[in-house]
């Protein structure tokens, strides 16, 4: 993704800041969507509150990468989400490498 999205914008005496995002998976806006995710921003951290798909699958890699690219475009530095598997809750954290200051000295591809 080459374009950057601003996290804040000012209109008159008001500043609007992205704090919550509803993301839907669909090819064309207005068509029925196959998945929905809720995201909450706190500083430079984005938390994936929920993800629900029509086929009841967990968040897939390509779906996560779309969220990653969105978070990268608004300057987030980290994404986290909770996952429950076999009744055990685990938290996953992922740095957005491109937005780290200073940038990492070593990057594994």
PyMOL commands that set and color helices and strands:
alter all, ss='L'
color gray80, all
select helices_A, chain A and resi 61-73+97-99
alter helices_A, ss='H'
color red, helices_A
select strands_A, chain A and resi 8-11+14-17+20-25+35-42+45-53+78-85+88-95
alter strands_A, ss='S'
color yellow, strands_A
deselect
rebuild
show_as cartoon
